[in-house]
Amino acid sequence: MDAMIQLYCKGHHGGKDRFCEECTELLDYAYKRLDRCPFQEKKTTCAKCPIHCYEPKMREKAKKVMRYSGPRMLWHHPIMAVQHLLDGRKKPKPSKKLQE
């Protein structure tokens, strides 16, 4: 998510070395959601996750970032883009946290 927000911020807000306030807020929110994700390393992509943990407002912001950055990831970060595509094919398996 960090690389996608960086591409988006640079393209829309002129962010070079640092993110703007809006993009920093989204990145912090994404990290908090990932830290609390019950699937952890066994996680699929958020779009295919059975649990949607983003608030609607933040989910829309994340979708906007992904729509812009997704195609550009192939050019700027090809390995990450391929890994993301492979993660999207995973079936989510709950971690022990979710089963307790």
Helices and strands as residue ranges (DSSP letters): H 2-13, H 21-35, G 40-42, G 46-48, H 56-76, H 78-87, H 96-99
